[in-house]
Amino acid sequence: MFKSIATSQTTRRAIVRRLIAGTALSPVLFAVHPALSQTVGNPHELLVSTAVYAGKPSTVTVGQTLPTGAVAVADGSYPGVFNNVSVDSNFGVTAPVVIKKFHLEGHRLREIGALTVPADVAVTSFSSKSELSLHLSPDGKAVTFMGYDAPVNALDISNSNSPNHVDPTNPDTSVHARVVAELDFDGSLHRTKVNVYTGDNGRSAIRANKVNGTPADQYFTVGNAGNGSGTPPVLVVNDTGVQLSTPGVDGSDTVVGVQQGTPGSKSGFQFGFSVTQLGFAADKSGKDDNFRGLAISGNTLYVTKGSGSNGINTVYQVGQPGVLPTRDTAASTAFSILPGFPNNPSANSGATGFYPFGIWFANATTLYVAQEGDGKLADAAASTTAGLQKWVYANGTWTLAYTLQKGLNLGTSYHVNGYPTDPATGGLRNITGRVHRDGTATIFAVTSTVGTSVEPGADPNQVVAITDKVAATQLPANEAFDVVVPPAFGTVYRGVSFAPVNCDGDHGQMKDHGRGHDGDDNAQGDDVCGPTRIAAGH
């Protein structure tokens, strides 16, 4: 699958042996079950990415000098360690990535395995809430996420420099590559180190294959860059937004997007989208393309921006419909806001602002958008925009049909055993979904948190699910979210995706076998993809 890999063949084989042996991977975690027709991935098995705090009191000591030069006010005990955010706004502690696997039984999830990603593959930054989204490739064979090439319990890594993009004004002076990690249908694990998102974090990655119209397999990634002061150097501006790289080839990064503005300018210099395209005054260079969500639908790349004071919080189309960017077209790829979505910087703030995170297309004319909320406890309960927004396309434009909130209990605190404060749900972050034969869709989502803690990104959150009638354009009275994975001390949930399967192209090898094997009367029939490489014991 890879022409080359970031780790040596020996290391890769050792990792795969560990996974198959069960020392890092439950022997059933990536067992491949039949998939549904017209559903990419295994619709009976859901993956949830988590960050698990692994620090101890000695990880940080009171009075210790932190990477930014600030003095620590709390030791490494969770969650008090994140009180250090009060003196170091960049504060974070790297943590292991754990991918949990659940079997779907209606709205109920039954955990059937867990993979602790080896630290020499990737770690994440606890409590960076925009990291670890999971994305299934269009062919359904691989799930990808982003992390760091760093050890566990390292400090402030999410604001470190990336190789070859060192900003001399960044107060966090360490250098760490970002990593695209890939889990394949056979349980094998790969990583590609990428020199992108210096001074900030990579949020999402998705693998596109040659069958999707690209001349070679490639990753699309989104994230933010810049943690320095003054005018951002060109090497920072071209390190943000949409990037593409080659699986298995370290440092094969290319920024995607037409150059906007003049290199070296304090404002207006971007690659991709600029507010000046819509007649607004130029804002800070490199920040209009602070993206965090992405999706491929209809062979078209879409991204979202939902945070930051620059640019416009909205949903963007990258390039022309049905054409994915390539290295040859990256520099000429235009970004556009989907018609009907917010197109004014005023969407970036306020209790009713637009804060999109993950997106999922139920079909070509129905788009579900996760709304995180403004992050303020005082605004959560009365928010009319946070939750799951449903947008429908007709007559050349997208229109908001309604926002699903019932059951989220926005702004209402919930208890987590051992946790000193009670967080509350502020909205939703990453999502995925499946369509049933009765015309409904079930959407799974991770929640955002608001509360009284110093760092809400460290608050334990939840995984929720809801079933919605796809064709509905008026808010159904009886639809409500269920909590399907409850909060857990020392753990935060970040991404959701259906498990990968081995199917050729557009599922041409599948055979229909009738009713869904999870007992879902509304599910499409089970389809068998083949052949699938399954390790002994699976």
C-alpha positions in Angstrom: 0.0 0.0 0.0 3.0 2.3 0.7 5.8 2.9 -1.7 7.9 3.7 1.4 7.2 4.1 5.1 8.4 6.5 7.7 9.6 3.8 10.0 11.9 1.0 8.9 10.4 -2.2 7.5 11.8 -4.0 10.6 10.0 -1.5 12.9 6.8 -1.7 10.9 6.8 -5.5 11.1 7.5 -5.3 14.8 4.5 -3.0 15.3 2.2 -5.2 13.3 3.4 -8.2 15.3 2.6 -6.4 18.5 -0.8 -5.5 17.2 -1.6 -9.0 16.1 -0.2 -10.6 19.3 -2.6 -8.4 21.3 0.0 -6.6 23.4 -1.2 -3.3 22.0 -4.3 -4.4 20.2 -7.2 -6.5 21.3 -7.2 -9.5 18.9 -10.7 -8.5 17.8 -10.2 -4.8 17.3 -9.8 -4.9 13.6 -11.6 -8.1 12.8 -13.4 -7.3 9.5 -17.2 -7.8 9.4 -19.4 -7.4 6.4 -20.2 -3.9 5.3 -23.4 -2.3 4.1 -23.9 -1.4 0.5 -23.5 2.3 -0.2 -21.8 2.7 3.2 -18.1 3.3 3.2 -16.4 1.4 6.1 -18.0 -1.1 8.5 -21.3 0.3 9.6 -21.5 -2.1 12.6 -18.2 -1.0 14.2 -17.4 2.5 15.4 -13.9 3.8 16.3 -13.5 6.5 18.9 -10.1 8.2 19.4 -9.2 9.2 22.9 -6.4 10.9 24.7 -5.5 9.3 28.1 -3.6 11.4 30.6 -0.4 9.5 31.6 1.3 12.1 33.8 2.1 11.8 37.4 2.9 14.4 40.1 6.6 14.5 39.1 5.8 15.2 35.4 5.6 18.9 36.5 6.8 20.4 39.7 5.6 23.6 41.3 8.2 26.3 40.6 9.6 24.5 37.5 10.4 26.7 34.5 8.1 25.8 31.7 9.1 25.9 28.0 7.8 29.4 27.6 9.7 30.7 30.6 6.7 30.8 32.9 6.9 29.2 36.3 4.7 26.3 37.0 2.0 26.8 39.6 0.7 23.2 39.8 2.4 19.8 39.7 1.7 17.0 37.2 -1.4 15.5 38.9 -4.5 15.4 36.7 -6.5 17.6 36.3 -4.8 20.2 38.5 -1.8 20.2 36.2 -3.8 22.2 33.7 -4.0 25.1 36.1 -0.6 25.9 34.6 -2.5 27.4 31.7 -3.0 30.4 33.9 0.7 31.2 33.5 1.5 29.5 30.2 -1.2 29.8 27.6 0.6 27.2 25.5 0.6 24.6 28.3 -0.1 21.0 27.3 1.2 17.5 28.1 1.6 14.9 25.5 -0.5 11.7 26.1 -1.0 8.3 24.5 -3.5 7.9 21.8 -6.0 5.1 22.4 -8.4 4.0 19.7 -11.5 2.3 21.2 -13.6 0.1 19.1 -17.4 -0.4 19.7 -20.0 -2.7 18.2 -23.2 -0.9 17.2 -26.4 -2.2 18.7 -28.9 0.4 17.7 -28.0 3.5 19.7 -26.0 1.4 22.1 -22.3 0.8 21.8 -20.6 -2.2 23.2 -16.8 -1.8 23.6 -15.0 -4.8 21.9 -11.4 -3.6 21.8 -8.8 -0.9 22.3 -5.6 0.0 20.6 -2.9 2.0 22.4 -0.9 3.6 19.6 2.8 3.1 20.3 4.4 6.4 21.3 7.0 5.9 18.6 4.2 6.2 16.1 2.4 9.3 17.4 1.2 11.0 20.6 -1.4 13.7 21.1 -1.4 16.9 23.2 -3.7 16.7 26.2 -5.7 19.1 26.3 -5.8 20.3 22.7 -9.4 19.8 21.9 -9.2 20.2 18.1 -6.8 17.2 17.7 -7.3 13.5 16.9 -10.3 13.6 14.5 -10.7 10.3 12.7 -11.3 10.2 8.9 -12.1 7.1 6.8 -10.6 7.1 3.3 -13.1 7.3 0.4 -12.4 3.6 -0.4 -13.1 2.6 3.2 -9.8 0.9 3.7 -7.9 3.3 6.0 -8.6 5.6 9.0 -6.2 8.5 9.6 -5.5 11.0 12.4 -2.8 13.5 13.3 -0.4 13.6 16.2 3.2 14.4 17.1 6.6 12.9 16.8 7.4 13.3 20.5 7.6 11.3 23.8 4.7 10.9 26.2 4.6 13.6 29.0 6.5 16.2 27.0 5.3 19.8 27.6 3.9 22.4 25.2 4.5 20.2 22.1 1.4 21.5 20.3 3.0 24.9 20.0 6.5 23.7 19.1 8.1 24.4 15.7 7.9 21.9 12.9 11.1 20.9 11.1 12.3 23.4 8.4 9.7 25.9 9.6 11.3 27.3 12.7 9.9 30.7 13.8 12.5 32.6 15.7 9.8 34.5 17.6 8.1 31.4 18.9 8.5 31.2 22.7 8.3 27.4 22.5 11.6 26.6 20.9 11.5 22.8 20.5 11.1 21.2 17.1 8.8 18.3 16.5 7.4 16.9 13.3 3.6 16.4 13.1 2.6 12.9 12.2 -0.2 11.5 9.9 -1.0 8.1 11.4 -2.9 5.5 9.4 -4.8 2.4 10.6 -5.5 0.0 7.7 -8.3 -2.6 7.4 -5.9 -5.4 8.3 -4.9 -3.7 11.6 -1.5 -2.5 10.4 -0.3 0.9 11.5 1.8 3.4 9.6 3.1 6.9 10.1 4.3 9.7 7.9 6.1 12.6 9.5 5.1 16.0 8.0 6.8 19.4 8.5 3.5 21.4 8.8 1.6 23.5 11.3 4.6 25.0 13.0 3.7 26.7 16.3 0.3 25.1 16.3 -1.5 21.8 15.8 -2.6 19.6 13.0 -6.3 18.8 13.3 -7.4 16.3 10.6 -6.0 14.1 7.9 -7.7 12.0 5.2 -6.2 9.6 2.6 -7.3 10.0 -1.0 -6.5 7.2 -3.4 -5.6 7.1 -7.1 -9.1 5.9 -7.9 -10.3 9.2 -6.6 -8.8 11.0 -9.5 -5.4 11.9 -8.1 -2.2 10.7 -9.9 -0.9 9.1 -6.7 -2.2 8.3 -3.2 -2.0 11.4 -1.0 -3.0 12.8 2.4 -5.0 16.0 2.8 -4.5 17.6 6.2 -5.8 20.8 7.9 -4.5 22.8 10.8 -3.2 26.1 12.0 0.3 27.6 12.2 2.0 30.4 14.0 2.8 31.1 17.6 5.2 33.9 17.3 5.0 37.7 17.4 5.1 40.3 14.8 4.9 39.7 11.0 4.7 36.0 10.3 7.5 34.7 8.1 6.6 33.1 4.7 7.7 29.7 6.2 4.9 30.1 8.8 2.2 31.3 6.4 2.8 28.5 3.9 2.7 26.0 6.8 -1.0 26.4 7.6 -4.4 25.6 6.1 -4.8 22.7 3.7 -1.7 20.7 3.0 -1.1 17.5 1.0 1.6 14.9 1.4 2.6 11.5 0.1 1.9 8.5 2.4 5.1 7.0 3.6 7.3 9.9 2.4 8.5 12.1 5.3 8.5 15.9 4.7 6.6 15.6 1.4 4.4 18.6 2.3 2.8 21.0 -0.2 0.5 23.9 0.7 -2.8 23.9 -1.2 -4.3 27.2 -2.3 -3.8 30.2 -4.5 -1.5 32.8 -2.9 -3.4 35.8 -1.6 -1.6 39.0 -0.8 2.1 39.8 -0.7 4.7 37.6 1.1 6.2 39.4 4.1 3.1 41.5 4.7 1.7 41.7 8.2 -1.8 41.3 6.8 -3.5 39.8 3.8 -0.9 37.2 3.0 -2.5 33.7 2.8 -2.5 30.5 0.8 -6.1 29.5 0.0 -8.8 31.9 1.3 -8.6 35.5 2.2 -11.3 37.8 3.4 -10.2 40.3 0.8 -11.8 38.1 -1.8 -15.2 39.2 -0.4 -14.2 42.9 -0.1 -13.3 42.9 3.6 -10.2 44.6 4.9 -7.1 42.3 5.0 -6.5 40.7 8.4 -3.5 38.9 10.0 -1.4 37.0 7.5 -1.7 33.2 7.8 -4.8 33.1 9.9 -7.7 33.2 7.4 -7.1 29.5 6.7 -7.1 28.3 10.3 -9.1 25.1 9.4 -10.0 22.2 11.6 -12.7 20.0 9.9 -12.5 18.3 6.6 -14.4 15.8 4.4 -14.3 14.3 0.9 -17.7 13.9 -0.7 -18.4 13.5 -4.4 -14.6 13.5 -5.0 -14.6 17.1 -3.7 -12.7 18.4 -0.7 -14.5 20.4 2.0 -13.0 22.1 5.1 -14.3 24.1 8.0 -13.1 27.1 10.0 -14.7 27.6 13.4 -12.2 29.3 15.7 -10.0 32.4 15.8 -10.7 36.1 15.3 -9.4 36.2 11.7 -11.0 35.0 8.5 -14.6 33.7 8.4 -16.1 30.8 10.4 -17.9 28.8 7.7 -17.7 25.8 5.4 -15.4 25.9 2.3 -15.1 24.0 -0.9 -11.5 23.4 -2.0 -11.1 23.5 -5.8 -13.7 22.6 -8.4 -16.5 20.1 -7.8 -15.5 16.5 -8.4 -11.8 17.4 -8.7 -9.3 16.8 -5.8 -6.2 19.0 -5.7 -2.9 17.5 -6.7 0.7 18.7 -6.4 0.4 20.0 -10.0 -2.7 22.0 -9.2 -2.1 22.9 -5.5 -0.9 26.4 -6.2 -3.8 27.2 -8.5 -6.5 25.7 -6.3 -9.2 28.3 -5.4 -11.2 28.2 -2.1 -14.9 29.2 -2.0 -17.5 29.4 0.7 -20.5 27.1 0.1 -23.4 29.3 -1.1 -25.8 30.1 1.7 -23.2 29.5 4.5 -22.0 32.5 6.6 -19.7 34.8 4.5 -19.0 37.6 6.9 -16.4 37.8 9.8 -19.2 38.8 12.1 -20.0 35.0 12.2 -16.9 34.5 14.3 -18.2 35.7 17.7 -21.1 35.9 20.0 -23.5 33.5 21.5 -25.2 32.9 18.2 -22.0 32.8 16.2 -21.1 30.1 13.7 -18.5 27.6 15.1 -18.4 24.6 12.7 -16.3 21.6 13.5 -16.8 18.2 11.8 -19.1 17.8 8.8 -20.8 14.8 7.3 -22.7 14.5 4.0 -25.8 12.2 4.3 -26.2 12.7 0.5 -25.3 15.3 -2.1 -28.0 17.7 -0.8 -27.9 17.1 2.9 -25.0 18.2 5.1 -24.8 17.8 8.9 -22.5 20.4 10.6 -21.3 20.0 14.2 -21.4 23.3 16.1 -19.1 23.6 19.0 -20.6 26.7 20.6 -18.7 29.8 21.8 -17.1 28.0 24.7 -18.8 30.1 27.4 -20.8 28.4 30.1 -23.1 31.4 30.5 -24.1 31.1 26.8 -24.5 27.4 26.4 -28.0 26.8 27.8 -29.6 29.5 25.7 -27.6 28.9 22.5 -29.8 28.5 19.4 -26.9 27.5 17.2 -24.8 24.9 19.1 -25.4 21.2 18.5 -26.0 19.5 15.2 -27.1 21.8 12.3 -28.7 20.3 9.2 -28.3 22.1 5.9 -30.1 21.3 2.7 -29.2 22.2 -0.9 -31.7 23.4 -3.4 -31.8 26.0 -6.3 -28.1 26.6 -6.1 -27.8 27.4 -2.4 -27.6 25.8 1.0 -30.2 26.6 3.7 -30.2 25.8 7.4 -33.2 23.5 8.0 -32.9 23.1 11.8 -30.5 22.5 14.7 -30.7 19.3 16.7 -30.1 20.0 20.4 -32.6 17.9 22.5 -30.8 15.5 24.8 -27.5 17.4 24.7 -28.5 19.3 27.9 -26.4 22.3 26.8 -25.0 24.2 29.8 -26.2 21.6 32.3 -23.4 20.1 34.4 -22.8 16.4 34.7 -20.7 14.5 37.2 -17.5 12.6 36.6 -16.3 10.4 39.4 -13.1 11.8 40.9 -13.2 15.0 38.9 -13.2 18.2 41.0 -15.6 20.2 38.9 -18.7 19.3 36.9 -18.4 20.1 33.2 -21.3 20.8 30.9 -21.8 20.2 27.2 -21.3 23.3 25.0 -21.9 21.7 21.6 -20.4 19.1 19.3 -17.0 18.6 17.6 -16.3 15.7 15.3 -19.1 13.6 13.7 -19.8 10.7 11.4 -23.0 9.0 10.3 -24.7 6.2 8.4 -27.9 6.2 6.3 -30.5 3.5 6.9 -32.9 2.0 4.3 -35.9 3.7 5.9 -34.5 7.1 5.0 -33.1 8.0 8.5 -29.5 8.6 9.4 -27.8 7.9 12.7 -25.1 10.5 13.5 -22.4 9.9 16.2 -20.6 12.9 17.7 -18.1 13.9 20.4 -19.2 16.7 22.6 -17.4 20.0 23.5 -17.3 21.1 27.1 -17.8 24.3 29.0 -17.4 24.8 32.7 -15.5 26.4 35.5 -12.2 24.6 35.1 -9.1 26.6 34.0 -8.8 24.5 30.8 -12.1 23.1 29.5 -10.2 21.1 26.9 -9.1 18.8 29.7 -12.6 18.2 30.9 -13.9 14.6 30.3 -16.5 14.8 27.5 -19.0 12.3 26.0 -19.9 10.5 22.8 -23.5 11.0 21.7 -25.8 9.7 18.9 -29.1 10.7 17.3 -31.2 9.4 14.5 -32.7 12.0 12.1 -35.0 11.6 9.1 -32.8 12.7 6.2 -35.6 14.2 4.1 -37.1 16.3 6.9 -36.8 20.0 6.7 -38.7 20.9 9.9 -37.4 20.0 13.3 -38.9 16.7 14.4 -40.3 16.9 17.9 -39.3 13.4 19.0 -35.6 13.3 18.0 -33.1 13.4 20.9 -29.5 12.6 21.5 -28.4 9.7 23.6 -25.1 9.4 25.5 -23.5 6.3 24.1 -20.1 6.6 25.7 -20.1 8.3 29.1 -17.3 10.6 30.4 -14.3 9.0 32.1 -11.8 10.5 34.5 -8.4 11.2 32.8 -9.8 10.6 29.3 -11.1 12.9 26.5 -12.8 11.8 23.3 -11.8 13.4 20.1 -12.8 11.6 16.9 -15.4 9.1 15.6 -15.3 7.0 12.5 -16.6 3.7 11.2 -14.0 0.9 11.1 -12.1 0.3 7.8 -12.9 -2.7 5.6 -11.2 -4.3 2.6 -13.4 -3.4 -0.4 -12.3 -3.0 -4.0 -13.0 0.5 -5.4 -16.7 1.4 -4.9 -17.6 -1.9 -3.3 -17.9 -3.8 -6.5 -16.9 -7.0 -4.8 -19.8 -7.0 -2.3 -22.7 -9.4 -2.1 -26.0 -8.7 -0.4 -27.0 -11.0 2.4 -30.3 -9.5 3.6 -31.0 -8.1 7.0 -28.3 -6.3 9.0 -26.5 -8.7 11.4 -26.8 -6.2 14.3 -30.5 -6.7 14.5 -31.3 -3.3 13.0 -34.5 -3.8 11.0 -33.9 -0.5 9.3 -30.4 -1.3 8.2 -29.5 -2.2 4.7 -28.4 -5.8 4.0 -25.0 -7.1 5.0 -22.5 -6.9 2.2 -19.4 -9.0 2.1 -16.2 -7.4 0.9 -13.5 -9.7 -0.2 -10.9 -10.9 0.0 -9.8 -9.5 3.3 -6.4 -10.1 4.9 -7.1 -11.1 8.5 -4.4 -12.1 11.0 -4.6 -15.5 12.7 -7.0 -15.4 15.6 -9.2 -12.8 14.1 
